[in-house]
Amino acid sequence: MSLVTPAIPGLVWAYHFRPGSAPCTRLPLDAARSDLEIGEGFLWLHLNLADTRVNAFLENFPGLTPPAFTALTTHDTHAAITLDEQLVYGTLIDFQREFDSETRDIGWLHFFVSDRVIITTRLQPLRSIDRVRAAIEKNASRYRKPIDVFETLVAEFQRTLISLVMELTEELNLIEDFVYDNAPRDERRRLAPVRRTVVRLHRHLRTVLTLMRRAAAADDDEMPPGFDDASSRLIGRLEAVDHDVYALQERARLLHEEIDSKLSSETNRHLYILSLMTAFLLPPSLVTGFFGMNTSSLPFAEGTGGTIYAFGLMGVSILAAWWLLRRTGIL
């Protein structure tokens, strides 16, 4: 009995694209390695890096160069797009997905594209790549070469960004309603996570856009067929959403400045009231301090009505302070 399993380790799904009336076939999860030997069309493998056997499987994969193998198995958290001998490989940015919900946590999708195969790997479930799978299930005839799947991956990331921009815009709308309301409220605690998310989106989006422009400017000998047109379309998509993310970042910054301005105004108003109270209470304090010296020959120490006279002096001092503040224009 053989202990060596023919199953593909870490396989999440695999699709065999071929020309004709049946353009796409999904391979079973228990597919053998021999099922990857295709005669026509191309193959898409999506693997889970949580399976430690994936590295050994990819190490001997036909057509996979050492730099491409490193790109597929790395755990680095930065985007990269490399063109080499008509191969495209690197790391794309995506968003993690829980079992029953979508998150805003950044995830990383590693990819390799040749003329016969596209391989993608990830450590956590990702949002955009699931949408690509759904698009393939719905209409697979549009995918005629591996670079078409790669273009859809980046396009779905751009669509995910658009949906996140809409969600963040709604959150900023709610915060803005409270910020410009008459009742003062400190919305910095609600605004901080939104600003943090927008800044991260903009930083990663700019990175992907720069990498895509650099790849589009590569030599024709290094560029796989169809990548030039695909990169031009993707750059246009990414530039459009980059403008929206930048506008959202500026709006969040202005809201933060408005909140700080309102809080500063409220603090100044409190300090103003406190200063007036101090100005009104200082003269009576001097009066009580004078009569509390316990020295000889104090006024009103002998006879009756001294306390009433002292209270009268305190009232006169408050009126004098009020007149002086009005005269100087403070009140």
C-alpha positions, -999 to +999 in steps of 0.1 A: +000+000+000+015+034-010+015+062+016+021+089-011-011+107-018-016+120-054-038+149-042-026+184-047-016+199-013-034+230-002-057+231-032-086+255-027-097+253-063-084+246-098-099+255-132-090+242-166-098+267-193-100+254-229-113+268-262-146+254-274-182+249-263-171+239-227-146+267-219-140+259-183-139+229-161-134+229-123-112+201-111-122+182-080-104+189-047-090+154-047-075+159-082-042+141-088-011+157-100-016+140-134-048+160-138-026+191-142-012+179-174-032+198-199-031+195-237-048+227-246-059+259-229-045+269-195-048+261-158-056+282-127-045+268-094-054+285-061-035+272-031-036+277+006-002+284+021-014+272+055-006+237+042+031+233+047+033+208+018+026+235-008+063+246-009+074+211-018+047+208-044+056+242-061+093+236-059+091+210-087+063+226-106+071+228-144+080+263-157+083+279-122+115+298-119+133+302-085+123+339-082+087+330-090+087+302-065+099+326-038+072+351-048+045+324-044+057+311-010+069+342+007+052+357+038+064+393+031+037+419+035+045+443+006+032+445-029+054+435-059+050+429-096+079+415-116+082+408-153+108+383-164+111+363-196+074+368-204+064+357-169+046+378-144+048+371-107+047+390-074+023+399-046-010+418-048-030+435-020-065+422-010-088+422+020-093+393+043-127+376+046-141+358+075-163+327+072-195+348+074-184+384+070-160+406+051-133+426+070-111+456+063-079+438+073-052+438+046-044+404+030-018+394+005-023+374-027+008+359-043+006+351-080+025+336-110+013+340-146+028+322-177+013+314-211-001+280-198-009+285-161-017+310-134-010+301-098-023+321-068-015+315-032-027+331+000-026+325+038-060+338+048-093+338+028-095+369+006-124+389-006-116+398-042-103+364-053-136+348-043-154+373-065-131+363-094-141+327-089-178+337-089-172+356-122-156+326-138-184+304-127-209+328-142-191+335-175-158+316-183-158+323-220-142+357-216-110+342-202-089+331-231-054+333-215-040+335-180-034+372-182-071+377-184-075+361-150-047+383-137-065+414-150-097+404-133-079+399-100-067+435-101-100+448-113-118+431-085-094+446-060-103+480-075-140+472-072-135+462-036-118+496-030-148+513-045-171+495-021-149+504+008-148+540-003-186+541-003-187+526+032-162+550+046-180+579+029-212+570+047-193+568+080-178+603+074-213+616+066-225+605+100-195+620+117-199+652+098-235+656+109-224+655+145-194+677+140-214+705+124-243+702+149-249+729+174-243+706+204-205+701+208-194+665+206-159+650+205-160+627+174-123+620+173-127+585+187-150+576+158-130+595+132-096+580+141-102+544+128-117+558+096-087+580+090-064+551+097-082+529+072-082+556+045-045+563+050-037+526+046-058+523+016-042+552-001-007+540+008-012+505-006-031+518-036-003+541-046+021+513-043+001+490-066-004+519-091+034+526-091+042+490-096+017+486-124+031+517-142+066+504-138+056+470-152+038+486-181+071+504-190+091+472-192+108+460-223+086+442-249+108+411-247+100+408-210+063+415-213+039+385-219+014+387-247-016+408-238+000+424-207+004+458-223-033+463-230-043+448-197-019+470-177-032+501-195-068+493-186-058+485-150-038+517-146-069+537-157-090+519-131-066+523-103-060+560-111-098+566-109-102+550-075-069+566-063-085+600-069-116+590-048-094+577-019-073+608-019-104+630-018-117+609+011-084+613+029-085+651+025-121+651+038-112+631+069-083+655+075-105+685+073-130+669+096-103+663+121-092+699+119-128+711+124-132+689+155-099+703+169-111+738+161-144+733+179-128+717+209-103+746+211-131+771+209-150+752+237-118+751+258-113+788+253-149+796+262-144+776+295-112+794+302-129+827+295-157+819+320-132+808+346-112+840+341-143+861+347-151+842+378-116+847+391-118+884+383-151+887+402-140+867+432-105+882+436-117+916+451-139+899+478-110+876+486-088+907+492-115+921+515-118+889+535-081+886+536-078+922+550-103+916+578-087+883+586-053+897+595-061+898+632-041+930+637-050+959+660-071+988+650-090+969+623-121+988+610-154+977+624-137+956+651-156+976+678-193+981+679-221+964+661-227+958+624-191+952+614-199+920+595-226+938+575-202+965+566-176+939+555-202+922+533-210+956+519-174+962+510-173+928+493-204+937+472-189+971+463-156+954+452-176+930+429-194+960+414-161+978+409-146+948+392-177+945+369-174+982+360-137+979+353-142+949+330-170+967+311-149+998+308-120+979+293-143+960+269-136+925+284-173+920+291 
